[in-house]
Amino acid sequence: MSAVPDSSVTDKVAPRRMQRSEGAASAQFRVVEGRTRLQRLHQSGCLKLRFPRLPRQQAEAILINSSGGLTGGDRLAQDFTVAAGADLTVTTQACERIYRASGGDTAHVTTRTTLEAGARLVCLPQETILFDGGRVRRTLEVEAAPDARFLLCESLILGRELMGESVTTGHFHDRWRVRLGGRLVFADDLQLSGDIAAAMAEPASLGPNRALATLVAHLPDAEARLDGLRGAIGEDGGASLVGGVLVARIRAASGFHLRQRLVPVLSGLADGPLPLVWSL
């Protein structure tokens, strides 16, 4: 007898799915004897939190992505709760890198913050570097009491200039939703996709620049700070007052030039020293 091959069976091997990174970090802070202290902490996967000791009443949290960067399919989730009267600064250990994604998968980064009455949050992650072919979707949600104060900043660099890198294709989606007392005061969706190089070369976009930053701040004297903020930004950006919230965008030729512009702007709005990792 001779065996007849089964036409339903093929020797094709299903494509192997590469290992992906997942990380979660959640922290709650409250005031204890006049100082902001960590109340509860959860962390898992590649995302870690570290808390340097500071000679002042505020607390500082440093996010660390131990996977070394993000690529398609990776997922990070972070959540911060700042209780009434507490004061927290959040930053990152290093710039986040978004590497080329394979198979069309997208990395996801979700950040949620809750600020109770009289709480204060300064959220200043270091720059995100988007590599050619990188794909990422970031979501930032802020729920703040009407008298809470916050300063938020996110920066993006399209490739490293000194390494001769350029970003021609990929996908970047940054979604912000900020609420005060349950009322939506700021909603923004920044999306770059397809031929990113051509879109960013337009004069109304980045033009010859490759770096940009978005700032949102809720401060008691926001209106009085508007003219000073516009003067500090200069012609490479703009600032407005939207629903009592300061909103600004800044563009620069490189990541270094962006940080040169950001440090004095952020220092002025934070009314205090920035995290040491922001030192030039």
Solvent accessible surface area in square Angstrom, and as a share of the most:
residue,aa,sasa,rsa
1,M,252,1.12
2,S,98,0.63
3,A,105,0.82
4,V,129,0.74
5,P,120,0.76
6,D,86,0.45
7,S,113,0.73
8,S,90,0.58
9,V,109,0.63
10,T,90,0.52
11,D,136,0.70
12,K,175,0.74
13,V,138,0.79
14,A,79,0.62
15,P,131,0.83
16,R,216,0.79
17,R,160,0.58
18,M,122,0.54
19,Q,173,0.77
20,R,53,0.19
21,S,29,0.19
22,E,115,0.51
23,G,7,0.07
24,A,32,0.25
25,A,2,0.02
26,S,36,0.23
27,A,1,0.00
28,Q,56,0.25
29,F,3,0.01
30,R,115,0.42
31,V,64,0.37
32,V,52,0.30
33,E,172,0.77
34,G,43,0.42
35,R,75,0.27
36,T,13,0.08
37,R,114,0.42
38,L,71,0.35
39,Q,92,0.41
40,R,160,0.58
41,L,66,0.33
42,H,106,0.47
43,Q,61,0.27
44,S,46,0.29
45,G,50,0.48
46,C,14,0.09
47,L,4,0.02
48,K,60,0.26
49,L,2,0.01
50,R,121,0.44
51,F,67,0.28
52,P,51,0.32
53,R,242,0.88
54,L,36,0.18
55,P,130,0.82
56,R,75,0.27
57,Q,117,0.52
58,Q,58,0.26
59,A,14,0.11
60,E,12,0.05
61,A,0,0.00
62,I,29,0.15
63,L,12,0.06
64,I,36,0.18
65,N,28,0.14
66,S,76,0.49
67,S,49,0.32
68,G,51,0.49
69,G,8,0.07
70,L,1,0.00
71,T,37,0.21
72,G,0,0.00
73,G,14,0.14
74,D,5,0.03
75,R,128,0.47
76,L,9,0.04
77,A,45,0.35
78,Q,26,0.12
79,D,51,0.27
80,F,2,0.01
81,T,31,0.18
82,V,0,0.00
83,A,21,0.16
84,A,57,0.44
85,G,47,0.45
86,A,1,0.01
87,D,23,0.12
88,L,0,0.00
89,T,17,0.10
90,V,3,0.02
91,T,1,0.00
92,T,24,0.14
93,Q,102,0.45
94,A,53,0.41
95,C,36,0.21
96,E,41,0.18
97,R,72,0.26
98,I,1,0.01
99,Y,85,0.32
100,R,152,0.56
101,A,15,0.12
102,S,69,0.45
103,G,84,0.81
104,G,48,0.46
105,D,43,0.22
106,T,26,0.15
107,A,0,0.00
108,H,52,0.23
109,V,19,0.11
110,T,30,0.17
111,T,13,0.07
112,R,117,0.43
113,T,4,0.02
114,T,57,0.33
115,L,4,0.02
116,E,75,0.34
117,A,56,0.44
118,G,33,0.32
119,A,0,0.00
120,R,35,0.13
121,L,0,0.00
122,V,6,0.04
123,C,15,0.09
124,L,0,0.00
125,P,21,0.13
126,Q,17,0.08
127,E,5,0.02
128,T,6,0.03
129,I,10,0.05
130,L,0,0.00
131,F,30,0.12
132,D,42,0.22
133,G,10,0.10
134,G,0,0.00
135,R,74,0.27
136,V,0,0.00
137,R,81,0.30
138,R,22,0.08
139,T,22,0.13
140,L,14,0.07
141,E,47,0.21
142,V,0,0.00
143,E,76,0.34
144,A,6,0.05
145,A,20,0.16
146,P,94,0.59
147,D,88,0.46
148,A,0,0.00
149,R,91,0.33
150,F,2,0.01
151,L,2,0.01
152,L,2,0.01
153,C,2,0.01
154,E,35,0.16
155,S,0,0.00
156,L,4,0.02
157,I,15,0.07
158,L,13,0.06
159,G,0,0.00
160,R,77,0.28
161,E,90,0.40
162,L,176,0.87
163,M,128,0.57
164,G,69,0.66
165,E,39,0.18
166,S,70,0.45
167,V,9,0.05
168,T,59,0.34
169,T,67,0.39
170,G,11,0.11
171,H,32,0.14
172,F,1,0.01
173,H,20,0.09
174,D,10,0.05
175,R,63,0.23
176,W,3,0.01
177,R,42,0.15
178,V,0,0.00
179,R,72,0.26
180,L,13,0.07
181,G,51,0.49
182,G,59,0.56
183,R,141,0.51
184,L,84,0.42
185,V,12,0.07
186,F,20,0.08
187,A,53,0.41
188,D,28,0.15
189,D,71,0.37
190,L,41,0.20
191,Q,101,0.45
192,L,11,0.06
193,S,53,0.34
194,G,49,0.47
195,D,89,0.46
196,I,1,0.01
197,A,43,0.33
198,A,55,0.43
199,A,49,0.38
200,M,25,0.11
201,A,63,0.49
202,E,99,0.44
203,P,111,0.70
204,A,109,0.84
205,S,33,0.22
206,L,7,0.04
207,G,15,0.15
208,P,134,0.85
209,N,25,0.13
210,R,53,0.19
211,A,0,0.00
212,L,20,0.10
213,A,1,0.00
214,T,8,0.05
215,L,3,0.01
216,V,0,0.00
217,A,1,0.01
218,H,29,0.13
219,L,18,0.09
220,P,115,0.72
221,D,62,0.32
222,A,6,0.05
223,E,131,0.59
224,A,87,0.68
225,R,50,0.18
226,L,24,0.12
227,D,110,0.57
228,G,53,0.51
229,L,10,0.05
230,R,113,0.41
231,G,60,0.58
232,A,50,0.39
233,I,1,0.00
234,G,41,0.39
235,E,170,0.76
236,D,51,0.27
237,G,37,0.35
238,G,37,0.35
239,A,10,0.08
240,S,52,0.34
241,L,60,0.30
242,V,67,0.38
243,G,49,0.47
244,G,38,0.37
245,V,0,0.00
246,L,3,0.01
247,V,23,0.13
248,A,2,0.02
249,R,89,0.32
250,I,2,0.01
251,R,67,0.25
252,A,10,0.08
253,A,51,0.40
254,S,8,0.05
255,G,15,0.15
256,F,121,0.51
257,H,94,0.42
258,L,0,0.00
259,R,27,0.10
260,Q,83,0.37
261,R,78,0.29
262,L,0,0.00
263,V,33,0.19
264,P,80,0.50
265,V,7,0.04
266,L,0,0.00
267,S,42,0.27
268,G,42,0.40
269,L,11,0.05
270,A,6,0.04
271,D,102,0.53
272,G,31,0.30
273,P,98,0.61
274,L,24,0.12
275,P,6,0.04
276,L,160,0.80
277,V,50,0.29
278,W,2,0.01
279,S,78,0.50
280,L,123,0.61
